[in-house]
Amino acid sequence: MNIAELFFEAAEKYPHHVAIVDKKRTISYAGLQQEIKETVAYFKQKGIAAGDRVLVFVPMSIDLYRVVLSLFFMGATAVFLDEWVSKKTIGTLL
């Protein structure tokens, strides 16, 4: 069982409870669960599958958690970069 599966269990038990608050919005477990399902479908459409490594370059926000939980749910690996990383460094890593 991974963290995404634990999240989905919590979403089933507490769908209307607040899951995350960021600077721009608040989202419930049910709302985040729905966004994760949509993101998983999008990632699959783009060819991402279990075992893939995906570069995540998203600022700290609800969107970051949505992307990471989606990848974990799929069995993909999130590779993180902070916002401050230079374009040169990103180019070297890719």
Phi and psi in degrees as GROMACS dihedral restraints (atoms count N, CA, C in turn):
[ dihedral_restraints ]
;  ai    aj    ak    al  type     phi  dphi    fc
    3     4     5     6     1  -111.2    20    10
    4     5     6     7     1   178.4    20    10
    6     7     8     9     1   -61.8    20    10
    7     8     9    10     1   -33.0    20    10
    9    10    11    12     1   -66.3    20    10
   10    11    12    13     1   -40.2    20    10
   12    13    14    15     1   -65.0    20    10
   13    14    15    16     1   -38.4    20    10
   15    16    17    18     1   -63.9    20    10
   16    17    18    19     1   -39.4    20    10
   18    19    20    21     1   -60.6    20    10
   19    20    21    22     1   -46.0    20    10
   21    22    23    24     1   -62.6    20    10
   22    23    24    25     1   -35.6    20    10
   24    25    26    27     1   -62.9    20    10
   25    26    27    28     1   -45.0    20    10
   27    28    29    30     1   -63.8    20    10
   28    29    30    31     1   -38.1    20    10
   30    31    32    33     1   -63.9    20    10
   31    32    33    34     1   -34.5    20    10
   33    34    35    36     1   -71.3    20    10
   34    35    36    37     1   -35.6    20    10
   36    37    38    39     1   -79.4    20    10
   37    38    39    40     1   -37.0    20    10
   39    40    41    42     1  -130.5    20    10
   40    41    42    43     1    56.2    20    10
   42    43    44    45     1   -59.5    20    10
   43    44    45    46     1   -32.3    20    10
   45    46    47    48     1   -97.2    20    10
   46    47    48    49     1    -0.3    20    10
   48    49    50    51     1   -75.6    20    10
   49    50    51    52     1   153.9    20    10
   51    52    53    54     1   -71.3    20    10
   52    53    54    55     1   128.7    20    10
   54    55    56    57     1   -94.7    20    10
   55    56    57    58     1   -48.1    20    10
   57    58    59    60     1  -146.0    20    10
   58    59    60    61     1   143.0    20    10
   60    61    62    63     1  -122.6    20    10
   61    62    63    64     1   128.3    20    10
   63    64    65    66     1  -125.3    20    10
   64    65    66    67     1  -170.4    20    10
   66    67    68    69     1   -65.7    20    10
   67    68    69    70     1   -27.2    20    10
   69    70    71    72     1  -101.9    20    10
   70    71    72    73     1   -28.4    20    10
   72    73    74    75     1  -161.4    20    10
   73    74    75    76     1   170.3    20    10
   75    76    77    78     1  -121.3    20    10
   76    77    78    79     1   142.3    20    10
   78    79    80    81     1  -135.2    20    10
   79    80    81    82     1   140.3    20    10
   81    82    83    84     1   -82.2    20    10
   82    83    84    85     1   168.1    20    10
   84    85    86    87     1   -60.0    20    10
   85    86    87    88     1   -43.5    20    10
   87    88    89    90     1   -63.6    20    10
   88    89    90    91     1   -41.7    20    10
   90    91    92    93     1   -63.9    20    10
   91    92    93    94     1   -43.7    20    10
   93    94    95    96     1   -68.6    20    10
   94    95    96    97     1   -38.0    20    10
   96    97    98    99     1   -59.6    20    10
   97    98    99   100     1   -43.8    20    10
   99   100   101   102     1   -64.0    20    10
  100   101   102   103     1   -43.5    20    10
  102   103   104   105     1   -64.0    20    10
  103   104   105   106     1   -36.5    20    10
  105   106   107   108     1   -64.8    20    10
  106   107   108   109     1   -44.7    20    10
  108   109   110   111     1   -59.4    20    10
  109   110   111   112     1   -42.2    20    10
  111   112   113   114     1   -65.9    20    10
  112   113   114   115     1   -39.2    20    10
  114   115   116   117     1   -68.5    20    10
  115   116   117   118     1   -40.6    20    10
  117   118   119   120     1   -59.1    20    10
  118   119   120   121     1   -45.2    20    10
  120   121   122   123     1   -61.4    20    10
  121   122   123   124     1   -41.9    20    10
  123   124   125   126     1   -63.7    20    10
  124   125   126   127     1   -46.6    20    10
  126   127   128   129     1   -61.3    20    10
  127   128   129   130     1   -42.1    20    10
  129   130   131   132     1   -62.5    20    10
  130   131   132   133     1   -40.5    20    10
  132   133   134   135     1   -61.3    20    10
  133   134   135   136     1   -32.5    20    10
  135   136   137   138     1   -84.7    20    10
  136   137   138   139     1    -1.0    20    10
  138   139   140   141     1    95.5    20    10
  139   140   141   142     1     7.8    20    10
  141   142   143   144     1   -77.7    20    10
  142   143   144   145     1   135.4    20    10
  144   145   146   147     1  -139.2    20    10
  145   146   147   148     1   171.2    20    10
  147   148   149   150     1   -53.9    20    10
  148   149   150   151     1   137.2    20    10
  150   151   152   153     1    91.6    20    10
  151   152   153   154     1   -15.6    20    10
  153   154   155   156     1   -71.9    20    10
  154   155   156   157     1   150.8    20    10
  156   157   158   159     1  -104.4    20    10
  157   158   159   160     1   131.2    20    10
  159   160   161   162     1  -125.8    20    10
  160   161   162   163     1   125.8    20    10
  162   163   164   165     1   -72.2    20    10
  163   164   165   166     1   124.5    20    10
  165   166   167   168     1  -111.9    20    10
  166   167   168   169     1   116.1    20    10
  168   169   170   171     1  -128.8    20    10
  169   170   171   172     1    65.3    20    10
  171   172   173   174     1  -123.5    20    10
  172   173   174   175     1   131.5    20    10
  174   175   176   177     1   -62.0    20    10
  175   176   177   178     1   158.8    20    10
  177   178   179   180     1   -57.5    20    10
  178   179   180   181     1   114.4    20    10
  180   181   182   183     1  -172.1    20    10
  181   182   183   184     1   176.7    20    10
  183   184   185   186     1   -58.9    20    10
  184   185   186   187     1   -37.9    20    10
  186   187   188   189     1   -61.0    20    10
  187   188   189   190     1   -36.4    20    10
  189   190   191   192     1   -61.7    20    10
  190   191   192   193     1   -47.5    20    10
  192   193   194   195     1   -64.2    20    10
  193   194   195   196     1   -38.8    20    10
  195   196   197   198     1   -60.7    20    10
  196   197   198   199     1   -47.3    20    10
  198   199   200   201     1   -64.8    20    10
  199   200   201   202     1   -47.9    20    10
  201   202   203   204     1   -64.8    20    10
  202   203   204   205     1   -46.0    20    10
  204   205   206   207     1   -64.0    20    10
  205   206   207   208     1   -35.6    20    10
  207   208   209   210     1   -62.3    20    10
  208   209   210   211     1   -46.5    20    10
  210   211   212   213     1   -63.4    20    10
  211   212   213   214     1   -45.0    20    10
  213   214   215   216     1   -62.3    20    10
  214   215   216   217     1   -41.2    20    10
  216   217   218   219     1   -60.0    20    10
  217   218   219   220     1   -36.5    20    10
  219   220   221   222     1   -78.4    20    10
  220   221   222   223     1   -14.5    20    10
  222   223   224   225     1    87.5    20    10
  223   224   225   226     1    13.8    20    10
  225   226   227   228     1   -89.4    20    10
  226   227   228   229     1   163.7    20    10
  228   229   230   231     1  -106.1    20    10
  229   230   231   232     1   127.7    20    10
  231   232   233   234     1   -86.7    20    10
  232   233   234   235     1   127.5    20    10
  234   235   236   237     1  -109.2    20    10
  235   236   237   238     1   117.4    20    10
  237   238   239   240     1   -95.2    20    10
  238   239   240   241     1   143.4    20    10
  240   241   242   243     1  -132.4    20    10
  241   242   243   244     1   138.9    20    10
  243   244   245   246     1   -78.2    20    10
  244   245   246   247     1   158.0    20    10
  246   247   248   249     1   -58.2    20    10
  247   248   249   250     1   -31.4    20    10
  249   250   251   252     1   -78.7    20    10
  250   251   252   253     1    -6.2    20    10
  252   253   254   255     1   -65.7    20    10
  253   254   255   256     1   134.2    20    10
  255   256   257   258     1   -72.8    20    10
  256   257   258   259     1   158.5    20    10
  258   259   260   261     1   -61.3    20    10
  259   260   261   262     1   -34.7    20    10
  261   262   263   264     1   -62.9    20    10
  262   263   264   265     1   -44.7    20    10
  264   265   266   267     1   -64.4    20    10
  265   266   267   268     1   -41.9    20    10
  267   268   269   270     1   -60.3    20    10
  268   269   270   271     1   -44.5    20    10
  270   271   272   273     1   -59.6    20    10
  271   272   273   274     1   -38.0    20    10
  273   274   275   276     1   -66.6    20    10
  274   275   276   277     1   -39.3    20    10
  276   277   278   279     1   -71.5    20    10
  277   278   279   280     1   -31.5    20    10
